[in-house]
Amino acid sequence: MTVSAPARPRLVPVLDILGGQVVGAVRGERERYQPVRSQLVTSAAPLAVAEALVGLTRAEALYVADLDAIMGRGDNAATVAALSERLGCQVWLDAGAADVAGVRAILACGAGAAVLGTECLAGLDALAGIIEAVGRERLVPSLDLRGGAVLSRAPELAGLPPLAGLEKLAGCGCDRCIVLTLDGVGTGGGPDWAVLEQARRLLPGVAVFGGGGVRDMADLRRAAAMGLGGMLVGTALHRGWITAADVAALEKEAMRWPEGGTA
């Protein structure tokens, strides 16, 4: 199983939906989330915000967290279906899926891939069953970290150091994975480079996507130099820390970076 380094780390913009609105996520403290305040768009309506994010980044994928579904308060499946139809890019949807039925529901609403967060995953057997049922190409596992340890319902994962958790996911056949540091989300404090660098060295056959704390172009260049699969970006786009000019510069610089790899 070999994944070559991508030409550049893909910017995967993030859309967190709660109560039918896009919210600004900070440190995973969902009870404190408020409608997003963005320099890109005045609305918090999902379609308006998504169009602004994808238009700025020219992204191939949009990460959507349906927080209502994750928290067991309904879902935003109709909104996701509209996004999938209108945006012209693949939607990676995290709706708290923990089994085959949940993943199939995600794919049925038009998402291109289901995000499987360890937060909601009940066990590694469930993950293996999901991979067998729908194929790993339709899945994007997410190693959810809080306080330096894996956040999960799965007894085999809960509380593990990040690299041990990532090895467990790779052992189930995952060839790409988000490493999401919840403590850093929305803070602009910078990615957890130590974990990302170790993950890249330990599992060169896994495309690693970093999430949590991305600040600016320097972070994206560092991710490229490491050969990461991509970076999840939200706050930095809304606050203007990464601009359209930066995205254009990143594309020009890509010719100097290793080629290959797929999302």
C-alpha positions in Angstrom: 0.0 0.0 0.0 1.8 3.1 -1.2 0.6 6.7 -1.4 3.0 9.1 -3.0 3.4 12.7 -1.8 0.8 15.1 -3.2 1.8 18.0 -5.5 0.6 20.3 -2.7 -1.4 19.9 0.4 -5.0 20.2 -0.5 -6.9 22.9 1.2 -10.0 21.3 2.5 -12.3 24.0 3.7 -14.5 23.2 6.8 -18.2 23.8 7.3 -19.6 23.2 10.7 -23.4 23.2 10.7 -25.5 23.5 13.9 -29.2 24.4 14.1 -29.2 24.9 10.3 -26.5 27.6 10.4 -22.8 27.6 9.9 -21.0 28.1 13.2 -17.5 29.0 14.2 -15.9 26.0 16.0 -13.5 26.6 18.8 -11.7 23.8 20.6 -14.6 21.4 20.1 -16.6 23.2 22.8 -19.9 22.8 20.9 -22.1 24.3 23.6 -20.3 27.7 23.0 -20.5 27.7 19.2 -22.1 30.8 17.6 -23.0 31.6 14.0 -19.9 32.2 12.0 -18.6 35.7 11.5 -16.6 35.8 8.2 -14.8 38.3 6.1 -15.9 36.2 3.1 -19.7 36.4 3.4 -22.2 38.2 5.6 -24.6 35.2 5.9 -24.3 32.1 8.1 -26.5 30.1 5.6 -24.6 26.9 4.7 -24.9 27.3 0.9 -23.7 30.9 1.0 -20.7 30.1 3.2 -19.8 26.9 1.3 -19.9 28.7 -2.0 -17.6 31.4 -0.6 -15.1 28.9 0.8 -15.0 26.7 -2.3 -14.8 29.8 -4.5 -11.8 31.1 -2.6 -9.9 27.8 -2.4 -11.0 26.1 -5.6 -11.2 23.1 -3.3 -11.7 19.5 -4.6 -13.3 18.5 -1.3 -15.4 20.3 1.4 -15.4 18.9 4.9 -18.9 19.2 6.5 -19.5 18.5 10.1 -23.3 18.0 10.8 -23.1 18.8 14.5 -26.8 18.2 14.9 -26.4 14.6 13.8 -23.3 14.1 15.8 -25.1 15.4 18.9 -28.2 13.4 18.2 -30.4 16.4 17.6 -31.7 15.7 14.1 -29.7 16.2 10.9 -29.0 18.5 8.0 -29.2 15.8 5.3 -31.3 18.0 3.0 -28.7 20.8 3.3 -25.9 18.4 2.4 -27.8 17.2 -0.6 -28.1 20.8 -1.8 -24.4 21.4 -1.2 -23.4 18.3 -3.1 -25.6 19.3 -6.1 -24.5 22.9 -6.3 -20.8 23.1 -5.4 -19.1 21.0 -8.0 -16.7 19.4 -5.4 -16.8 16.4 -3.2 -18.4 16.7 0.2 -16.8 14.8 3.0 -19.6 14.5 5.6 -19.1 13.8 9.3 -22.6 13.0 10.7 -21.5 10.8 13.6 -21.8 7.6 11.6 -20.8 4.5 13.7 -22.0 1.6 11.6 -22.8 0.6 8.0 -26.3 2.0 8.1 -25.0 5.4 9.2 -22.4 5.5 6.5 -25.0 4.5 3.8 -27.3 7.2 5.0 -24.4 9.7 4.6 -23.7 8.5 1.0 -27.4 8.5 0.2 -27.7 12.2 0.8 -25.1 12.9 -1.9 -21.9 13.1 0.1 -18.9 11.8 -1.8 -17.3 10.3 1.3 -18.3 9.6 4.9 -16.0 10.9 7.6 -15.7 8.3 10.4 -14.6 10.1 13.5 -13.1 8.1 16.3 -15.2 10.1 18.7 -18.3 8.2 17.6 -16.8 4.9 16.5 -17.8 2.0 18.8 -15.0 -0.3 17.9 -12.4 -1.5 15.4 -14.7 -4.4 14.3 -17.3 -1.8 13.3 -14.7 0.1 11.3 -13.6 -3.1 9.5 -17.2 -4.0 8.7 -17.8 -0.5 7.3 -14.7 -0.7 5.1 -15.8 -4.1 3.8 -19.3 -3.0 3.1 -18.7 0.3 1.3 -15.1 0.3 0.3 -12.3 2.5 1.8 -12.4 4.9 -1.2 -15.8 6.2 0.2 -14.4 6.7 3.7 -12.3 9.3 5.4 -11.4 8.1 9.0 -10.7 10.9 11.4 -8.4 10.4 14.4 -10.0 12.8 16.9 -7.6 14.0 19.6 -8.2 15.9 22.8 -5.7 16.6 25.5 -3.0 14.7 23.5 -5.0 11.4 23.4 -7.5 9.7 21.2 -11.1 10.6 21.8 -13.3 7.6 21.2 -16.1 5.3 22.4 -14.1 2.4 21.1 -12.2 0.7 24.0 -9.4 -0.2 21.7 -8.8 3.4 20.9 -9.9 5.6 23.8 -7.1 7.3 25.6 -4.3 6.0 23.3 -1.4 8.2 22.2 -2.1 9.6 18.7 0.4 7.5 16.9 -0.8 4.3 18.5 -4.4 5.2 17.5 -3.3 6.0 13.9 -1.6 2.6 13.7 -4.8 0.9 14.8 -6.7 2.6 12.0 -4.1 1.8 9.4 -4.2 -1.8 10.6 -7.9 -1.9 9.6 -7.0 -1.0 6.0 -7.3 2.8 6.1 -5.1 4.4 3.5 -6.0 8.0 4.4 -6.9 9.7 7.7 -7.6 13.1 9.2 -5.6 13.8 12.3 -7.9 16.3 14.0 -6.6 18.1 17.1 -9.8 19.4 18.7 -7.9 21.6 21.2 -6.5 23.6 18.3 -9.7 24.1 16.3 -10.5 27.8 15.7 -7.6 29.0 17.8 -5.0 29.8 15.1 -2.5 28.3 17.5 -0.9 26.2 14.8 -1.2 22.5 13.9 0.3 19.8 16.1 3.4 19.4 14.0 5.0 16.9 16.3 2.1 14.4 15.8 1.8 15.1 12.0 5.5 14.6 11.5 5.6 11.4 13.4 2.5 10.2 11.6 4.1 10.8 8.2 7.3 9.0 9.2 5.6 6.1 10.9 2.9 5.5 8.2 4.3 6.6 4.8 1.6 4.6 3.0 -1.2 6.6 4.7 -2.3 10.0 3.3 -2.5 12.2 6.4 -4.7 15.3 6.5 -4.1 17.7 9.4 -6.8 19.6 11.1 -6.9 22.1 14.0 -5.1 25.4 14.3 -4.0 26.2 10.7 -2.9 29.8 10.7 -1.3 30.9 7.4 0.7 30.1 4.3 3.7 29.1 6.3 1.6 26.2 7.7 0.6 25.1 4.3 4.1 25.3 3.0 5.3 23.2 5.9 2.6 20.7 5.3 3.7 20.5 1.6 7.3 19.9 2.6 6.2 17.1 4.9 4.2 15.4 2.1 0.9 15.6 3.9 -2.3 14.8 1.9 -3.9 18.0 2.8 -5.0 20.5 5.6 -8.4 21.2 6.9 -8.9 25.0 7.0 -11.7 27.1 8.5 -11.0 30.0 10.8 -7.9 31.1 8.7 -10.1 31.6 5.7 -12.9 33.4 7.5 -10.5 35.8 9.2 -8.5 36.5 6.1 -5.3 34.9 7.3 -5.3 32.9 4.1 -6.5 34.9 1.1 -7.3 34.2 -2.6 -3.8 35.6 -3.4 -2.3 33.1 -1.1 -4.1 30.3 -2.8 -2.9 31.5 -6.2 0.6 31.6 -4.9 0.3 28.2 -3.4 -0.7 26.8 -6.8 2.3 28.5 -8.5 4.6 27.0 -5.9 3.2 23.5 -6.4 5.4 22.9 -9.4 8.4 22.8 -7.1 6.9 20.2 -4.8 6.7 16.4 -5.3 4.0 15.2 -7.7 1.5 12.4 -7.4 -1.1 11.3 -4.8 -4.9 11.5 -4.8 -7.4 12.7 -2.3 
